[in-house]
């Protein structure tokens, strides 16, 4: 498993070749497991994540560096309903109860 910073200095062509070689390795790992030769299942995860890292860099716009961490989402409070609207809703629910015979 490698870090994404190790891939950043490479050109798009090099990254595409690397992605292709990683996909071939993943393909070979599947065959090794099917034939009973391969026992290191953690290697699947590492190769899949490396493929994802390379694809991320390929699809990244030129010159843009991905942020280290995403900014925390700020929750926006819903607008408070006026007391009059709450009272109207309360009256509607009580009238329904009376009509149903409760």
Beta strands, then each sheet from edge to edge (+ up, - down):
end
